[in-house]
């Protein structure tokens, strides 16, 4: 269809439903992906992609989830996901995990899975493909998952405890309330009774045959999709898929996967719930509507409908952001969306969510509905739409510029959505050229019509959901009160929105331009170091890892250590307050509007001995990034309304912060590690009265007055001829003083053996432990850094096997090791472990955490070491293709004269079981161990 005719069609659009029914061309599938279907019904997608080189991702997606369970099977879909890692036809017990570790793929990260209400997906990601055997073995694993699980009763019994601990760990106030309210939110629908984690009464007691029956009934080729993306031979992978999966039989009269309907509700559904550990009240208003049928998603009208709806929602959210900063706003934030209605695939909902101020739940409901009604009644303004279009078009340009450097996961997400939900999967060329051509022609009237369609005036399919903190004597919202708020919003005499926009440049008076007076080349790491006329040093390294990215990092001496007790509270909120401020003559929200169509940003934050101003942009928007950085040094603009709203948010979050066991544990961890240093204590509600906005701005000004204290590093896909004038204009013009004030160490940590063990009453009894072993006498060297990393990763494997797999004492357990170094020469080496434990088995888990570090000092498993080395070598190859990696390498070399790159892989390869054990033995000589343990109060 010619674009002229398409424009005429769009001009007559009056509603989303009209657009969805227009006769427009089908969206062609990307021809670079090979899609096939075997005679047994299995679908496959194979795509060659060489970024990064020698890597591939493997997935199997199942069109089944907890919705396929009957009442006696609740939790089996998720349980079956776990069993895929506990014995298959070709990989006995945990051999599948052990094999993947041997090729550098770690369990829980690149080897993982998830189960939802209507789908289950398994992944083996970031697999090295230099060996064909690795590719073939991953395909073999997928085939075992599809039709070769052993489901050994002994392994099932061991996994029951692991699942139970996952349920315990994931249970929060929100999930408790949601699960008990789902039947009311989904009357007469299985969606109300099928949370994927299931019922622990089923998980703890089902017979193995019940799980086998579920597996054989639903895990079958017509429900399965294989997705392989990466640096692979497409023909070979296709042949292997046909060989491995073609022989799987599709049983006759197989049960069909039937979509579960979500009935309409003629009158509103009000759900009001409370929980003792819920920290913040919230309110949601939803208008349910039918989901777009899969059968019409292949049409161009579907893509255009999505654009129009999302553009309307984006503009509404911008209005919510503006309104939240006004003193009269009853909420600190509100957000609109249009997506699945909670868990359901077959029903969508236009949803508005708000975080009310204290006692303002009904008022928040009224205000957020009134704002949505205002947008529906009067539409959006041309200036709002111009900004939204500009952002869309610049986003398309950014995406397209990086079309040759897309990670495998980007393709997978598209193919998975196509398999599970018939979402279109066009080529990036088609998507870009089509939207770039069509978006400028779509009139504002179409977007306004979509907004009007989403905001219903009817009570039919209306849902109001309010979750609240439970406290004695507290007054909660009532159904009558919420109904009244809705009625008042609908009765309100609304006026059209006025879009206040500041039309002026970011910088009204350009700075006096400086110059580049000196430059040198570092051939070792291929970067240039420039000296500007004001003395500032600039590091430039050009890369094309991401063609749409230029990153700037300005690190300055100073930091929070320059300030004392009176400023501790100000320093605790420094980053957030500066982020909420404006720049130049612009308030925070005015700045957001002024940057429409630009992909550029900058932030300022503080650490103990440094402060940082970081920027990012696309190559074409570098000047905007430099202007923002310049303004952070010269004109941070006080925005009192934005600050007040931030403080309101803090008040809400801090009021009931102590109710959260996880936050209580985190606070105890910080207090113990830093010996109750008041600099690092968690903020309390009473501390808010000591926060002074003017003082924070004064600190920011002090830290930016002398730009000579900063070194600027710029890495990315810039044109050097273009960036030099920008450096002269915006960096060489910054104010510089001779005297540089450096910060000092204030974050001293506990020595010796320190144990903080405490008991806490909880709604869901949980146990948690963190252990940290410290050595601050070892030198900062590449070899020590590598050895600490290896020791931590080996412990991670040991803990996973002994605590999770053997003892079923935890769902997750982690360990690591690292070495850090600061400007003052202080070096700290750490080995650490974290374990959310089963309370009844906490003594066993704690014993393993302690003893295995000691064991490693005398004996290191050669097989585990080999796997860790493989993983680190693979990650090293991936890291060198990122800008952040080179920023760290160059920074380390410039500051300390240390090369952590050239010999990194050789140092890894040189490690032996003996070298790791000797390192750990020497590491433990300082006998510094900190333990923080939280147990449930009996």
N, C-alpha and C positions, 0 to 999 in steps of 0.2 A: 504494500500500500504506500502511495506517495505521501510524503510528510505534509503536503498541502491538504490532502484529504483527511489525514489524521488530525490536523489542527481543527478542521471543521467539525470533526466528530467530538473532539474534546470540548469545543466551545459550547456544545449543547448538553454537556454533562450536568445533571442536576443532583445526582446522589451516587454514593458508592455502588449501590445495586445496579444502577444503569451502567456504570463503567465496567463492572464485572461481566455484563451481558453483551457488551459491544462485540461486533464481529471484527476482530483484529487478527493479524497474522500470529501463527504459533511461534513460540520462542525456540529457535533451533538449538539442539544440544551441542555441546562442545565436541567437535569432531576429533579432538586429541585424546579423548578418553574412549577406551574400547569397552563397550557394554555388550554383554552376552547373557544368554539364559540357557541352562542345560535342560534336557528333556524331563528331568525330575523336578524342575521348577526353580532351582537355585539360580540367582542372579549374580553377575560379577561385574566389577568396574576395575579397569587397569589403566593406569596413567603413568607415562614416563615423565619424570621431573628430575632435573639435575641440580636442584638447589635445596639443601647443600649436596655436593657431590658425594657419591658412595654411601647414600643413606636411603632407606625405604621404610614406609609404615604399612602395617598389615592389620586389617580389621575384619571382624565378622559381626554383622548386625543382625539381630533377631527381631522379628515383628511381634514379639510377645513380651509380656512383663507381668506384674502382679495382677493385672486385670483378668488374666486367664486362670487364676487360682479359684478353686471353690472354697467354701468356708473352712473346711478342714485342712486346707493347704496354705493358709495365709502365712507368707514368709518364705515359701519354697522357691519362688522365682529368684529371689535374692540369695537364698541358701545355695541354689544350684550354681549361681555365678561364682561363689567361693569354691565350690567343688571342682570347678574347671582347672584349679591350680593345685589339686590334691589327688592326682592320679588319672591318667588317660591311657589309651591303648598302647601308645609308644613311649610314654613317660610315666613311670611308676612313682607313686608317692609325690614327693616334692621335686622330682627330677626335672620337671618342666621349668620350674623356677631356677634350679641350679644350671640347666643348660643355657637359659637366656642370660644368666649372669656371666657365663663363660664367653659370650659374644659381646659383652659390654652393655647388656640391657637389664636394668635393675627393676626388681619387683616393687610395685607401689608407685612407680613413676612411669617409665616407658613400657612397663608390663602391667596392665591394669584392666579394669572393667567397671561397668556401672549397670545397675538395674533400675528402671523407672516403672511407671505404672503401665506403659504400653510398648516398651522397647528394652532390649538388653544388648549392650555393645561391648566387645572385647577388643583390646588393642595390644599390638607389639610394635612399638614405635622407635624411630631413630636407630634402625638396625643397620649395622655396617654391611655393605653389599659387595665388598671386594672379594669375598669368598662365596661362590655359588651355593655351597652347602648351607650357608646361613639362610639364604633366601628359601631354599627348598625345605629346610627344617621348619621355618616359620609357617610356610604353607601347610606342612604336615601337622603342626600344632593347631592351625585353624580347622583342619579336617577332623582332628581328634575332638576339638570342642564341638564340632557339628554333630559327630556321630560316634564318638569313641570314649566317653567318660566311663571310668570303672566304677565310681560311686561305692567304694569300699566302705562297709559299715563301720570299721574302725576309724577311718578317716572322717566319716560323717560325725561320729561321736566326739572326736577331737575338735571338730569345727563348730560344734554347738556352742562351746564356751566362747570362741572367738566372735561369733555372731552376736552372742549375748552382750559382749563387751562393746561391740560396735553400736548396738542399740543403746547401751548405757551412755556411751560417749556422745552420741548424736542427739540424745534426748535433751531438749531445751524447753524453756517455758513456752516458746512459740509452737514447737512441735507437739507438746502436751495438749495445748489448747486446740490446735488445728485438728489433731487426730480425734479428739472427743467431739468436735463440732462438725466434722465432715458429714456425718449422716444428715444433719440438718441443712448443711449447705448443698448436699446432693440427695434430696429426698427421692426415694424409689430408684436409686442408681447405684451400681456397684462401685462407682467412683468414691462413694462415701465410706466404703469399707475395705479399701485395698491400698493402704499405705505400704510401699514396697518393703519396709523393714519387717512388716508382719507382726504376728502375735508371738510372744516368747513362750506361751503355753504350747504353741505348735512347734516352734523351733526346738524346744527342749525335749519334745516327746514323740515326734512323728517316727513312723517305722521307715526303714530305708526303702522298702518297696514303693511307698507313696511318692518319694522323690524320684525314683526310677520311672514310675508311671507318668509323672509330670514331664520328665525329660523326654521320654519316647513319644509322648503325645504331641508336644509342642515344638521341640527342637528338631525340625525337619527341613528339607531343602526348599520347599515352597515358601517357607517363612524366613529364609536366610539370604543374606547378601554378603558377598566377599568383596572387599575393597583393598586394592594394593596400589600404592602411589610411591614413586621414587625412582632412583637410579637403577632400573631393572630392565631386563630384556622382556618386552611385552609379550612377544610370541612364546617365549619359554614359560612365562608365568601362566599364560592362558592354557598352554598344553598341560602344565602341572595341575591346574585347577580342574580341567576336564578329567584327568587321570585320577586325582584324589577324591573328587566329589561326584563324578559322574556315576559311580557304582552305588551310591547311596540310594536306597529304594524309598519311594514315596508310598506309604501304606495306602491301601484302598480305603475309601470312605473316611479319609482323615478329617478330623474336626476342623472346622473353619474358624479363622480368626474373625470375629464379628465385632464391628464397632459398637461401643456401648453408648446408648443415647443419654443425653442429659435433659430431663423433662423441663419444660417451661414452668415458671411459677407465676400464676396470675396476680398474686398479691406479693408485696415485698417480703423478703426473708431478712429478719434482723437477728444477728448473732452477737451477743455481748458476753465476754468471758474474762476471767481474771486468774492470775497465778501469783503466788507469793514471791517468786524469783523474777517475774517480769519487771524489767527496769523502766521501760518507757511505754506510755500509752500510745496507741495509734488508732487510726480510723480509716476504713476503706469503703468506697462506694463503687459498686460494679453494676453495669448494665450488660446482661448476657445477650449474645446474638449468635446465630448459626456460624460455624466456621466455614471458610471457603471450601467447597467440595474439591477433592483431589482432581476430579475430572476436568476442571476449568483452569487449573493452575498453569497449564502449558501455554496459555494465551498471553500475548503482549499486554492485554488489558490488565492481567493480574499484576505484572510488574508495575504498570502505571498506577494501579489502585494502591499498591503498597507505598509507592512514592508519595501519592497525594495524602494518604492517611498519616504516614509518618511525618510528613511536612507539617500537617495540621497539629499533630501532637507535639512536635518540637516547638512550634510557636506558642502553643498553650503553656508548655513547661517554662518557656522564657518569661511568660507573664507571671506564672507562679513564683519564679525566682525574684522577679521585681517586687511582687506584692509581699513576699515573706520578709523583706527588709523594712517594710513600712511599720511604724509603731502600732498601727491599729490591727495588724495581722494577728489572727488568733493562733496561727501555726508558725513553726520555725522553718518548715519546708513542706512542699507538696509536689507530687509527681503524677503525671498521667501516662497511660500506656494502653495499647490495644493488642491483646495476645490471648493465649489460652486462658480460659476461666479456671483459675487455680490449677488443678491437675489434668483437666480433660482435653482430649484431642478433638472431640466432636463439637465442643461449644467454646466460643471465644467470649471475651468481655472487654468492654471499654471500662478501664479502672482508674480511679483517682485515689491516691494514697496520701495521707497527711500525718505529720508528727505534731500534735497539738501542744500548745503551751499549757501549763498547769491549769486545770479546770475549764479548758476551752475545747472540749471534744465536740459538743454540739455546735459551737460557733465555728469550728474548723470545717465541719461537714457543711454547714450553711455557706461559708465563704468559698470553699472549693467548688461546690455545685454552682454557685452564682457566677463564678468566673468562667466555668465551662459553659453555662447558659449564655453568658455575655458573648463568648466566642461563637457559639452556635447562632445566636440571634443576629448579631451585627457583623460577624465575620472578622477576618484579620485585615490589617491595613496594608497598603502597598509597600510601605517601608519595611514592615515585618517580613513580608513575603520576599522582598528583594534580598534581605539578609539570609533568609532560609535557602533561597535558590543559590545564592553565592556560595554558601557553605557546602551545599550539595555538589555543585560543579567543581569547587576546589578539591573536595574529597574524592571525586571521580578522577581528577587529574593526578592526585597523589597515588591513588590505587594503580592507575594505569602506568605511571612512570616506573613503578616497581614490578611490572608484569613478568619480568624475567628472573626475579629473585623472590618467588613465592614459596613458602614452606609447604611441605607435603600436607600438613594439617588443614590448610586452606582448601585444598582440593577435596580432601576427605569430607569436610563438613558439607560441602556442596553435594557430593555423591551420596552421603548418608541421608541427607534431607530428601534427595530424589528417590532413594529406595524406600524410605519409611513413609514419606508424605507426598511424593510426586511433585516436590518443588522443582522448578526449572533449573537447569544447570547449563546456562549459556557460556560461551567462551568469553573471556575478558574483553576481546575486541568487539564482539557484538554488544555486550552489556554497556561498554564505555561509549561506543559510537552512537548507539540508540538513545541512551539517556542524555548524552551531551547534545544530541540534536533535538530531542523531544522536550526535555525539561524546560528550556526557555520559552516553549510554545504553550505550555499548560497554563491556563489562566487562573488567576486568584479565585474566580468564581467556582472552579472545580474543587479547590481546596476547602473553600468555605462550605460548599455543599457536603463534602465528606465530614466536616466537623459537625454540621447540623444532623447528619445521619447518625453519628456516634453517640451524641448526647440525647438520650431518650427523654421525652416528656411524659412517658407512661410509667406507671408503677409495675407493669408486667416485666418480669425478669430483672427486677431490681434486687440487689443484695447489699446489705450494710453490715460490715464486720468490724467489731471493736474489741481489741485485746488490751487489757489493763493490768496495772499493778494491784495486787490484793494487799490491803492493809486495813487493820482494824479502825473503824470509824470513818473510812473513806466513802465518799459518795460516788456512785458509778452512773454512767449514762443509762437511760431507760429507753425502751422502745418508743414510748410516748414522746420523750424528749427528742429523739432522733427523727421521728416522723414530723414533729413540729419544725425542726431545723430545715428539713427538706421542703415542707410547705412554705416556710418563710422565704427560702431561697427562690422558689418558683414564683412567689408573689411579689418579689422585689422589683421595683421600677428601675430597670437597668439603663445605663447610658453607654454609648460606644466607647471603646477603649481608645485612649490617646497615647500614641507611641512617642515618648520623649527621646529624641536622638540628638546627640551632640555631633554636628557635622563640622569637624575641624581636624587638622592633622594631629598625630600623637605628640609631635614636638613642634611647637609654634615658632620657636626661635632656634635655628640650627646652631649647634656648638661650633666654636672656632676649631677648624680642622688642624690636626697634627700631621705627623709623617712617620714613615718607617726609616729609622736611621742605621739599622744594622741587621744583618741576617746571617745565619749559619745553617748548614745542612748536616743532619745526622744520618749517615748512610746505613748505620746498623739497624735502625728501626724506621728509616725512610720518613723522617719528618723534618720540618724546618722550624727554627726558633728565631723569631723576630724580636727586635728591640724597638719600641716606639719612642717618639721624641719626648714623651713624658716619663720614660724609663720603664714602662710596663713591658713585661715579657709575654709573648704570644707564641704558643706552639700550634703549628698547622700540620695536620696529616690528612691527605686526600685519600678517600677510599670509595669503593662502589659496592660495598656489601649490601647497603640499602640505598637504592638510587633516589629515594624520596626523603632522605634524612641528612640533616646537618645538626650536630650536637655541639653545644658550647658549655664548657665548665670553667667557672672562675672561682678559684679557691683562695681565700684570704686568711692571713694570720689574725688571731684574736680569739673569737669564740666566747662562749658563756663563762669561761673561767675568769674573764676580766671583771666579772660582776659578783657582788656579794649577796648576803642573805635577803636584804630588802628587795632584791630583784628576782629571787628564785621563782616566784609565781608568774611574774612577767615573762621570764625566760621559758617557763613551761608551756606557754601558749604562743610564744613568739612566732613560730612558723605559720600557725593558723591565722593569727591576727594580720600578719603582713600579707598573707594570701588573700584575706578578705578586704584588704585596702585597695585603693585605686592607684593609678600612676598618672603623672602629669596633671592635666586639668580634668581627668576623667575619674568618676567613681568606679567602683568595682563592676557594677552592671553596665555602666556606660562604656567601659573598656571592652567588655564582652561583645557589645553591639558594634563597637568601632572596629573590632577585628573580624567582622563578618567577611567571609571569602578568603581570609588569610589563614594559613596553617603555620602558626608561629606562636610561641609562648615562652614565658620565663617565670622563674620562681626564686625565692630567697629562703634559705634555712640556715640553722645554726647548730654547731656541735660544740664540744667543750673547748677545743683549741682552734677552731676554724669557723668561718662562715662561708657560704657558697651562694653564688648566683648562677643558676643553670638555665640555659636556653635551648630551644629546639625549633627546627623549621624545615620546610622543604627548601630545595635550592632557590626557587623563585621568590620565596618569602624571607630570605635572609635579612634584608634590610629591616623588616618589621621586627624580627628577633633582636637585632642589634639596637633598635630604638627602645625596645622594652628593657633590655639589659641596661642601656644608658640611663633610663628613667629610674631604675632601681638604685642607681648610684646617686642620682641628682634630684629626684622628685617623687618620693612615695607620698601619695595623696591620702589624707585622712578621710575616711568614709564612716561617719558616726553611725548611720543606719545599719550598714553592713556589720560593723563591730557589735552593735547592740543585738542584732539577730544571732551573731555567733555566740555571744555571752548567754543569750536565752537558750541556745542549743546546749551549751556547756551545763547550764543549770539543770536542764531536763536530764541529761545523761549522768550527771554526778549525784543527783538527788537520791537515786536508789542504786548507785553503783555497787555498794557493799553487798547487795543481795546476790550478786553473781559469784558463784564459787570459783569460776575460772579467773575472774579478775582478782578475787581475794588471794588466790594462789600466785598469780603474777605479781601482785604487790609484795607478797611475802618473799618471793624470789628476788625481786629488786632490792628490797630492804636488807635481806641477808647478804646478798652479793656485795653491795656497796656499804655495808656496815651502818645502815640507817643514816647515811649521809643525806641531809635535808635537801641537797641539790637535786636528788633523784627520787624523792618520795612522790607517790601518786597524789594527784591533786584531789582535794576534797571540796565539797560544796562551800564550806566556809572560806576557802581560799579565794573565791571569786571576788570578794569585796576588796582584795588587795591588788587586783589587776588594774593597771593604769594605762589606758591607750596612749596618752601623750608620752608617757615614759617609754613605752615600747617603740614608738616612732623615734624617740630621742636615741634609744640604743641602736636602732637600725641606722640612723644618720651617723652616729659615732663609728659604726662598723663599716660604713661606706664612704666616709669622708676622704680616706686615703686609699685611692685605687691602686697605689703603688704597693700595697700589702698583698695584692692579688696576682696570681698567674693565670692567664687565660689559655685554655686548651680547646681547640676547635678541630673536630674530626668528622668527616663525612664526605658527601658527594658535592663539593663546592667547586666552583670555577675560580682559580687563584686570581685571575685578572679582575674578577668581579668582587672578590672578598677584600682585596687590599684597600680599595677606596673606602670600604665600610669600616675597616679597622682604623683608618686614618680619621674618619669622620666621627665615629662614636666611641672608640676606645682610646685613641691617642689624645682625645680632647678631655678625658676625665681628670678630675683634680688629683694631684699627687703631693704627698709630703715626704720629707726625708726620713723622719722618725717612724719606724714600724714597731708597733707594740704587739708582742707575741703573747699568746695564752700560755697556760701552764697546766700540768697534770692535776686534776682534782678527782678523777674517778678511780680512786684506789679501791682494790677489792680485798676480800677477807683472806687471811692466811691461816694455815693450820687446818685442822679438821673441825668444821663447823656444821652442826646438824640442827635444822629447824623443822621439827616434827610437830604438827598441830592437828587438832580434830575440829570438824565443822559439821553443823547440822545442815542437811541438804534435802531437798525434795526428792532428788534422785541420788542415792548414795554413790559417790565416785571417789576413787583414790588416784592421786597424781604424784609423780616424783620427778625431780630434775636433779642430776648430779653433775658437778663440774670439777674436774681435776685441773690444777693450774701449776705452771712452772714459769717464773719470770726471770730465770737466770740463763736460759738457753739463748744463744745468739740468733739473730734474725738472718737466716740463710735460706737459699732455695731448697737445700737438702732437708733442713728441719721442717720447712713448710710442707714439702711433699710427704715426709714421713708422718707428720701429724695428721694430714688429710687421710693417708692410707690407714693409719691406726684407727681413726674414727670410723672409716667405712667398713673395716673388718669387724669392729665391734658392732656396727649396725647389722651386719649379717649374722653374727653370733647371737645377738639379742633376738633378732627375728626368728631364728630357728629355735632357740631354747625357751624364750618367754612366750612367743605366739604359737609356733607350730607344735612344740613338744609339750609345753605346760598349759596351753590355752589360758594363760594368765593375763592376756592383753589383746586388744585388737590392733593397736599400732604401737610401735616402739622405734625410737630413732637414736642415732649417735653420730657424732662428727668430730672433727679436729681441725684446728687452724692456728696460725701464728699471725699476730698483728704487731705493728711497729709504729711508733709515733715520732713526731719531729724532735722531741726531747731525748730520743734514744731509748725510751722504755719499750721493751719487748715482752709480750705476754703470749705464752703458748697454752692452748686449752684443748682438753678432751672432754666432751660433754655427752650426756645421755638424757633422754626424756621418755617417760613411760606412763600413760594413763592405765592404771592397773585394775584388775578385778579385786575389790576389797578383800575378799576371802583368801586371795592368793598373794596379797601384797608382800608378805614376808618372803615368800619364795622369789618373787620378781626383784625385790630389793637386794636379796642375797646374790642373785645372778648379776645384777647391774654392778655390784661391787667386785665380786670375785673374778669376773671375766677380764677386767682391766689388769688385775694382778696376774692372771693366767697368761695374758698376752705378753707380759714382760718376760716370760720364760719360754713360751711356745706360741708360734704363729702358724696357723694352718696354711700350707703351701697352696692348696687349691683355692682358698679364699683370697689369698694374696694375688694369685694369678688373675682371678676375676676382677678384683679391684683395679689392678693395673690395666686390664683391658678396657674397663669402663673409663678410667682417667685418660687413657690415650685417645679413646674415641671422643671424649669431651674436649680434649685439647684441640683436636682437629676442627671441632665445631666452633670453639671459642674464638679461634683466630679469624673467623669470618664475621666477627661482631665489633662494632666501634667501641663498646664499653671495655672490651678486653684490652684493646690497644691504648685506651686512655689509662688503664691501670698499669700496663707495662711501661709506658713512657713516664708516667708519674713516678713510679718506683725507681726508674733509672735516673731521672733528673734529680730527685730528692736525695737518694741514698747511694747512687752509683751502682745499683744492683740490677743485674740482668736476670729476670725470672722467666725469660722466654727461650733464649737460644738453646739452653741445655735442659729445658724442662722435661721433655719426653725421654731424653737419655737418663736423667736422674730417676725417673719413674721405672724405666726398664732395669736399672741397676739394682733395685731393691730386692732383698732376699728375706726369707723368714727370719734369719738371724739378725739382719740389720734393723728390722722393725722391732723385734723383741728387745734388742739393745737400746734402741731409742726409747721405748716405753719404760724400760728399767731405769734409765737415766732420768727420764721425765718424772717418774714417781719419787725420786729421791728427795724432792722438796717437801713431800708429804702434805700437799695442800689439796684438800678435798672439801667441797661444800655440798651439802644435801638439803633440799627442801622437799618435805613430804607432807601431803595433805591426805587425811583419812576421814571417813565419815564418822560422825559422832553416833555412838550406839544408844 
